[in-house]
Amino acid sequence: MRLTDYTDYSLRVLMYLGMHRDRVVTIQDIADAYDISKSHLMKIVHQLGLAGLVETTRGRSGGLRLGKEPAAINIGDVVKLTEPDFKMVECFDTEANECVLSPSCQLQGALAKATQAYLSVLGELTLADILKGNGSLRKRQIIQFHSREKEKATA
């Protein structure tokens, strides 16, 4: 199973906001930190905002912050929110399935069980869980932030 870039970036946004709870963050900050398109992040932040995971404030001093405590953000729920579907193979789509093996295939059940196990493991994690021990990542992001601020000041 592979997550889409959209889900990957959604999780990165939440991680970034979780590591920077001491300040308002901009989409540009996240785009710079992860080298992701700002326009792509705007779509992601919009969806996360609609789900109540991110709070946004417009205006000159606006920005983003988490909409919930990290311990209240379930990673499995985020993945389910941001993934278009979990149809690993054709036979998972009952409307479009044309596989001749479907009536007697034992693989379909095993793949369904594996998908549920995958989602179950992610469902046991919160944002707080994945933020634990990320001190080196936070330090790297702080260095990047201050470096950009110096560049802005000298420009």
C-alpha positions in Angstrom: 0.0 0.0 0.0 1.3 3.4 -0.8 0.0 6.7 0.5 -0.6 9.5 -2.0 1.6 12.6 -1.9 -1.5 14.5 -0.7 -1.7 12.4 2.4 2.0 12.5 3.0 1.9 16.3 2.8 -1.1 16.5 5.0 0.7 14.6 7.7 3.8 16.8 7.2 1.6 19.9 7.7 0.2 18.5 10.9 3.7 17.5 12.1 5.1 21.0 11.3 2.3 22.7 13.1 2.7 20.3 16.0 6.3 21.1 16.3 5.7 24.9 16.1 2.9 25.4 18.5 4.7 28.4 20.0 4.0 30.6 17.0 1.7 31.2 14.0 3.0 29.4 11.0 2.5 30.4 7.3 1.9 28.1 4.4 5.2 29.6 3.0 7.0 28.4 6.1 5.8 24.8 5.5 6.5 25.0 1.8 10.1 26.2 2.4 10.7 23.6 5.1 9.6 20.6 3.0 10.2 22.0 -0.5 6.5 21.6 -1.4 4.5 23.7 -3.7 2.7 26.5 -1.9 -0.4 26.1 -4.1 -0.6 22.4 -3.3 -0.3 23.1 0.4 -3.1 25.6 0.2 -5.5 22.9 -1.0 -4.3 20.6 1.8 -4.6 23.2 4.5 -8.1 24.0 3.3 -9.2 20.4 3.7 -7.5 20.1 7.1 -9.3 23.3 8.1 -12.7 22.0 7.0 -12.0 18.9 9.2 -11.2 21.1 12.2 -7.6 19.9 12.3 -6.1 23.2 11.4 -7.2 26.7 12.3 -6.5 29.5 9.8 -6.4 33.2 10.4 -6.4 35.6 7.4 -4.6 38.9 7.1 -1.1 40.3 7.4 -0.4 38.6 10.8 -2.4 35.5 9.9 -1.3 32.0 9.6 -2.0 28.5 10.8 -2.1 26.5 14.0 -3.4 23.2 15.0 -7.1 23.1 15.5 -6.9 20.3 18.1 -4.4 19.1 20.7 -1.9 16.7 19.1 -3.2 13.8 21.3 -6.7 14.3 19.8 -5.5 14.0 16.2 -5.7 10.4 15.1 -3.3 9.5 12.3 -5.6 6.8 10.9 -8.4 9.3 10.7 -6.2 11.7 8.8 -5.2 9.0 6.4 -8.8 8.0 5.8 -9.7 11.7 5.3 -7.0 12.4 2.8 -6.8 9.1 0.8 -9.3 8.9 -2.1 -9.9 5.2 -1.5 -8.3 1.9 -0.4 -9.1 -0.2 -3.4 -5.9 -2.1 -3.6 -7.0 -4.2 -6.5 -9.8 -4.2 -9.1 -12.1 -6.6 -7.1 -12.3 -4.1 -4.2 -14.5 -1.9 -6.5 -17.8 -3.8 -6.7 -19.2 -1.5 -9.4 -16.2 -1.7 -11.8 -14.9 -5.2 -11.0 -14.5 -7.3 -14.1 -12.0 -9.8 -12.6 -13.0 -13.4 -13.6 -11.4 -14.7 -10.5 -13.5 -12.8 -8.0 -16.2 -15.4 -7.3 -13.6 -17.9 -6.0 -10.5 -15.8 -5.2 -9.0 -16.2 -1.8 -6.6 -13.2 -2.3 -9.4 -10.6 -2.1 -10.1 -11.5 1.6 -6.5 -11.5 2.5 -5.9 -8.1 0.9 -9.0 -6.7 2.7 -7.7 -8.1 6.0 -4.2 -6.6 5.3 -5.8 -3.2 4.5 -7.8 -3.2 7.7 -4.6 -4.2 9.7 -2.8 -1.3 8.1 -5.5 1.2 9.0 -5.8 -0.3 12.5 -2.1 0.3 13.2 -2.4 3.9 12.0 -5.6 4.3 14.1 -3.5 3.5 17.2 -1.3 6.6 16.6 -1.9 10.2 17.4 0.0 13.2 16.2 1.4 13.5 19.8 2.8 9.9 19.4 4.7 10.7 16.2 6.0 14.1 17.5 7.7 12.4 20.4 11.5 12.3 20.0 11.5 14.7 17.0 13.8 17.1 18.7 16.4 16.9 15.9 13.8 17.6 13.3 12.5 20.6 15.3 16.0 21.9 15.7 16.5 21.7 11.9 13.3 23.5 11.2 14.2 26.3 13.7 17.6 26.8 12.0 15.8 27.0 8.6 13.3 29.5 10.0 15.9 31.8 11.5 18.0 31.6 8.3 15.0 32.7 6.2 14.2 35.5 8.7 17.8 36.8 8.3 17.5 36.6 4.5 14.3 38.7 4.7 15.9 41.2 6.9 18.8 41.8 4.6 16.8 41.8 1.4 
